[in-house]
Every structure is written in structure tokens, then in C-alpha cells.
């Protein structure tokens, strides 16, 4: 069988430490340059010396981030910086007022900042633990020749000049030049992205070649799928091809997430808004109240500063961290491990998912799906290595179960013959099916189980000899002895174009007939049909031979064969991926395939999954290399399948998409994916098949390697973003309600009756600082947290992703925030007016009662605003009972408000939340320098701090 070769470009420079490219030098010359006898290997002393000189055979790792740095990183958020400024201002105000009691505002805000940092540290620690749990717990080892003896050494201790002894199932520990190879196939998908194992040959290359075409080399991070070989190590550690990609990874900048950029912008806007609010309130207070004395001026300044601090949504950073942490845990339960909190929302903003093919969209398990024989065509259902499925007539798999006895026998002989001429093994452990050996050969073993009687037909056969597969022969043969007294047979499988010329007959049911020109043309047509449909093809034939035929000279008998048929093999898509792709497209997300595999195979798989229309064009890495920046951007706008690409091509594609305004999620499992994963807005690594380099560079790891998990994470990311908008809308509109209440109360003090009830105060406010602080503590924290875990209220996958320039707080949201805040402020002032003498409505109560009534009105308005803030497009009554945590928070807020107003220890002797001053003459001045004492049962109107908290 001809093995497709990767055409992806790669550097062909010599490894560091060697003055030449070993792939174009004879193996003996390479060994001589490295100072080693290939038949003996290095001695232990020389190996130790070289290890000391070159260092361990491992990739350079970043030093662990110290705890102090992790803690400091939690305070780099601009909003946290704004809160720290608020703490400083609060402490300053407290100090100016006489430094009596406890600076409650400062303590509360500082506690929130610390809580936010703790939440961030805890969640990142959990993510690091989850990533560590996904890593292999065993240390890789290699078999090497030392002092003429085979020994097992840790792969980290390999040095240049070591002679590797490679056998089936081994991991290749270092880059090495082959000395010899017998039917050696190496799985290089982690480097090249190509799913099929590459046939290796020790013969020297005629000229330098790309990485995927260096058939006389093996590389660190790959695995031996079949055969045996010996190789001399030419590069270790960072000098390997894997190390070169790691270097590229180090040079790749890591992008901040869209949410981080947006929260930074929101923090700046809030900071400017708070400063503006403070300035406006101070100017208006000074003008309206005719401030003339220095004492009154200080009062006005302190009023503006205090209101500015109250306007900051202190709980925003902590609530944001909690919401992200809850979302991250929800994703983790769905096998998506997010390493950084802010990355959780980014996937919900993704407009493009650029996915690797092998092992991500496909199962990386070669499967026989089609069988052509003389009597017809059969489709085998089921995918992967689990031997579940059946044979059905026709090429679409929807026909009837196979019952034609003649066709059954022909197909059984094809699958049975392929199972006999086979070096792979199918193994079942604890319900999981795996293969040992070449995946293409294993496909025959799996397929044989799907046709009743086939496994029994070949049971008991013993192999008496073998002619191995080579790249020149493109086929292999096995001499088999059936149980009992049956005649021996030579079973051959290989590339159909090589096998058919050796055949003179064809199997038709129980008999053989001459393979005339008509039947030969039909057989070749079957092969062509499979090739056009992106199947890899293998033909199977046999001939009877004399019993007791020796194993020597079997090649002479590989003629006059009886042709049995041809099979079509493919790495099948994961069964759940097509639905996931459809869901992504419904959500306005474009799915792209970027692979190192053949373009025909790539477009076939992409068409099957619904990524592109059947027959769509694929662009190769070579074509991408010839494009300028504008040409590359134009290509990425229209083409969704990229084949035969190199790591630098993946980076080009990601950069072009980002330059076009897309939020890009890049998935992958191989080392070659790591740089693109780091550059992408969110890199998604495979947890099972992914390499450690890939996992380190990614922001999210899939514990089940399931593409459908990505789409589920997208949904969760969108829910997170919706909930962030919900509690931002709620917090900002509620705080604006407080701002408008104080602002309009100062300006309209005479209109609503406050001025007449103030008893000559220089500055009159409708609410006390204590009351505003209570509102922030009670109505902001619980409801906002509940909104952060609110279930999906609308179908988040029914709308397109938000644009990269879309604001989390856009003009529409600001309009709603200001409108709701204004309505709250007006409602609160009207309530106060109703209770006070004078104003628009004549009342009879005191300022204490009026303030308490306004205070309660504002609390109730904000609690109703919880329901109103769940959506910008639907009313508060739409699905209003779906969030049980919301109603729990609302209920708690009501209980606490009733308690603070009615419970004796929380109210004044008058039966309402008091606003009495320390002197008794002035009841409404806020803020004011502290002096005198207060009753332990009252709330201070001068400073706004419960007397019980003051010392």
C-alpha cells in the first residue's frame, strides 16, 4: 500500500550541534560524525559526559509562577484599582472627620477586593490541578544500546550518539537517523497532522526534504506503529523538531481575552463617570445651598466624595469572579477544563472555530467502510475500533442487511484474508477497544467481527511465513496453514494498482473465474470510485500453494493470484461532530478545518460533517505561502478547509482571521498546533491525545477530546456573558437610582419639602450614607450573585456571536441604566415628599419617617429591578419564576429590609430607621465632622455609621 506523504514545509536545516543535515547523509557517516559504533553504542561513561555537556533531553519549561506574583496579578484589573482608590478616599474622609469608630466603607470595599483575589487564586489553583491530572503519570523510557547491551534508559537521559532500538508501541525519545528499518511505520500526526502512519526507510534521501517526507528520520514525540528499527540520536531537548516548535511557541504573544479588554474599558468609563458625578453633585450642592463658609465647603466636598464612592459597584469584581468560577465549574463537569477565569466567556464570543482534523473531528481510528467484490458492493456500519456494526448492501449504508450468500462469501474472504495478512492486534480491556500495531491493518480485524462467521472462518490459521510490506513492493503476503487438512495459502494485500497485475483469476462466490479484461476494468473502476471519495484503498488476493512450502522464496509465488476484492478505509468523523457543527452554524459560528492530511481526504471529511458543501475547495500550505497579507485575508474569508499545512501556516490563518475582526478558537492536539493555540483568542487542547506542549499553551483543555464538548462550552460561555450583562445592568441601574435620588434631592430639596424639614441645614440630602451603604450591601450582593448563576432565559445559540467591537455596556444598555435609575430616583423622592410637610404633596411626618419610607421604596425598587434586568428585550414577567436563586435573593433582601426597619436593635426609639444627629438640633446633615456621642440604639445621621460599630 502506498503511504501518502506529507508535503507540509518545514525547516531542513541541520540539528544544532551537527554541521550537516543527517537525512541526506549515509547512516554510517552520521554515526561516525557522532563518534559511535552502531553495533556497540556508547559506553555509560561517555553517555554521562554528553548528558552533562548537553543537558537533559527535555523541552525547556517555564519556571513556576511564585505565589506573590499570582497574588499581585489578581490586583491588576483596572476595576480593582478603582476600588482601591475608593478605599483610599474612604479612609481619607474617615480621617478628616476625626478618625472615630471604624471606616466601614473602606473595610467593606477592601474585604470585597480581597475576596475577589482569593476567588481568582482558588479557581486558578483548581484549573492547574485539573491540568496536572490530565498528564501522564508515567515517565517515558527508551531502549538503547550501551556497551553492546540493550538497556532501558529514561528518555530524558538520551544523548546524541545513542543508538535507539525501536519496536512496535515504542515512543520515539529523540530525533534520530535510521540505521536500519524493517516494515517500520511511525505515527507522526503530533508533528505533521497526518493521520496515517509513515513508512520509514534507512536509505539516504537524494535531497533535503520537508519534515513529513524525511523517511530516513524519526522524531521525538512520535510513536512506532509497526515494525522494528535502529536509529542513532542526532538531536535532543530543544534541538529537536519538537523543541523548534516550542521555541516558536515562546516567541508567540499571548492575547488578552475580549472580556478582559471590555472590563478594562468599563472600569475606565466607570472611573470617569464617578469623577463626573462627584463634580456635578459638589457644584450643584454649592450653588443650590448657597455655600459660603469654609465649614460648609468641606461638607460639600465630603458629600461629593462619599457619593462617588457609593456610586462605584464595589461588588462587581468579586461577583464577576464568582460568576466566571461557577461557569468554569459547569464547563469542567462537561469535560472542558478552563485554565483562566476570563477565558470562560471568550469561547462564548467565538465567531470562528479553527479545528484540527485527526483525533478532533475524526476518531483517529482507521475504519473499513466499503467493500467491493465481483458480485457487488457492501457498506460496513459502525466506526472506530469497537467491533460493532453490520454489513449492508449498497454504497450508502441504508440498504438491507447483507443476505446474498454469494456476496457474503466474497466479502467474508476479503475481510478474512486481510485479517490473516496482518501484524496488528485488537485488544479489549474494561469495555474499551484498542489496537496494537498499524491502524490500517487493525481495520481488517475490526471489520471481520461485523460479518457473521468471518472470525470463525480464519480462527485456527497458523502463519508459516511472511513477506513484509516495503515502500517498493507496496504489498505484504502471509503464508498460512488452515486447521485440519486444508490446503496452505499465500494471502496477499496491498495497493490495488500493484496487486491487480499479479492476479489472473477472480473469486465469484465459491468458485474462481478468469480475470478477463471486462472484470479487470470493473475492478479498477471500483478502486477509482473509492479514491474519488477520499477512501484509502487496499486490495486482497490469494493463491493455494503446496503444503509445507518453506518461508524462503515466497516472493516467487506472489503471482497468478486470485483477486478477492478491494476495501475503502477512512479515518471516520466522530459521530457527534456533525450535530455539533450544525449547532455551531446555527449560532453563527464558522467552523474551519486545518489539517496536515491530504486535500481530498480533508474535503471529504469536511463535507460529511457539514463544514463545507460537498466538492468544496481546499487550500494547501504551499498556496498559503504564496499569498500576501490581503490575499491571505481574502482566502480565509471564503475557504474553510486547509490541508497539508505547516505550523507557520496555522499561525498565518489565525492572524488573518483576527485581523478581520474575528474571535478565534483554535483546537488541536499535536505539538505543531501549539503556537496557533497560544495566538488564538482561546486555544483548546485535547486532554487525552494532546501533547504536553499543546496543553501548556492552551487556555482550555477538553478532557474527552470531543468536539461536541466545544460547542457545549460555547453555549456555557454565552450564558456566562448574558449573566455578566444581567448583573452589570442591575448593579449600574440600581446604583444610578441612588445617585439620582441624592442628586435630584439636593437640587430639588425645596420642591419635595426637604429644605423645610431640615431645620436650617447647610446641605440637605434625602438619604443617609448608612442607608446607601446598606442598600449596596443588601441589594447588590445577593441578587447580583443570583443573576450570575441564572439559567438560560433565551436560546443563546439562536443569535450570532457578538462582534469584537461590540461593547458589553453599549449605548442601548446605558440608556436603560440611566432611565431605570432616573425612575428609581423620582419614585424615591416622591415617596419622601408624600411624608413631609410642604412640597408637591402635603404630609405630616418627620424627616426620619420620610427618609425611612424613601429608603424602603428604593430597596423595593431595586429588588424588582432584579427581574427587570434579566433581559433588555422582554418584560420582567417573562419566565419570571425560572430562577430559584433569584427569588431566594429577593426574599432574603425583603426579610433583611423589614428587619433593619422594624427590629428594635436596628431602629431608633421612634420606630423607624433614625436620622437623628449627635446634637439633636441637626437631623439631616451628611456628611459632617464627628463630635459628641450617639445612642447605641440609633443610626448616626452625621456620619452614617451604626453607633454600635463605633468605638
JOJOJO-V212160 format. One line per field, one symbol per residue. phi: phi as a letter, one per 40 degrees, with the letter a starting at -180 (. if undefined). burial: 1 if it has 16 or more other ideal C-beta (glycine too) atoms within 10 Angstrom, else 0. A space follows every 10 residues. Layout:
phi->???
burial->???
This chain:
phi->.cccbcbcca cbcccdgbca cccbbddccc ccccgacccb gccccccccc ccccgccacc bccccccccc ccccbccdcc cccccccccc ccccccchfc gbcddccccc ccccdccccc cccccccccc cccccccbcc bbcbcbfgbc bcbcccbcbc hcbcbbbdgc cccacaccca abfcbbcbcc bbgccccccb acccccadbc dcbcccbbbd gbbccagbab abcbabfccc cccccccccc cccccccdcc cccccccccc cccccccccc cccccccccf cbcccccccc cccccccccc cccdcdcccc cccccccccc cccbgbcccb dccccdcccc bbbcbcccgb cbcfbdbcbb bbbccibbbb cgbgcccbia cbcgcbgbcc dcbccccdcc cccccccccc cabcbbbbbf gbbbbbhccc ccdccccccc bdgccccbcg cbcbaabccb cccgabbbcb bccgbcccab bbbicdcccc cccbbbcbgc bbbccccccc cccccccccc cccgccbbcb aaacbccgdc ccgcccccaf ccccibbbba cccccccdcc cccccccgbc bbbbacccdc cccccccccg cbcdgccbbc ccccccccdc cccccccbbb bbbfbbdccc cdcccccccc gccbbbbibc dccdcccccd dacbbccccc ccccccccca bccbfbcccc ccccdccccd cdcccdccdc cccccccccc cccccccbdc ccgcccccgg ccbbbcbcdc ccccdccccc ccccccccbc cccbccccbc ccccccccbc cccccccccc cccccccccc cccccccggc bcbbcccdcc ccccdcdccc cccccdcccc acbbccccfc bcbccccccc cccccccccc cbcdcbbcdc gbdcbccccg cbbbcacadc agbbcccbbc ccbgbddccc b
burial->1011111111 0101100100 1111101001 1011010100 1100011001 1001001110 0000000000 0001101111 0110111011 1011001000 1011110111 0110111011 1011011001 1001000001 1101110000 0010111111 1111110101 0111111110 1011111111 1111111111 1101100011 1111111111 1111111011 1111111111 1111110110 0100101111 0110011001 1011001101 1101110110 1000010111 1111111111 1111111111 1111111101 1101111111 1111111111 1111111111 1111111111 1111111111 0111111010 1110101000 0100001111 1111111111 1111010000 0010101111 1111111111 1001101100 1001111010 0011111111 1100000111 1111110111 0111111010 0100100011 0010011011 0001111111 1110100010 0001001100 1111111111 1111001101 1011001011 1111111111 1111111111 1100000111 1011001000 0100110011 1111111111 1111111101 0111111111 1111111111 1111111011 1111111111 1110111111 1111111111 1111111111 1111111111 1111110110 0111101100 1111111111 1111110111 1111111111 0011011000 1100000110 0011011001 1111101110 1111110110 0010111111 1111111111 1110111111 1000000001 0010110011 0110011001 1000011100 0111111100 0111111101 0001000111 1111111001 0
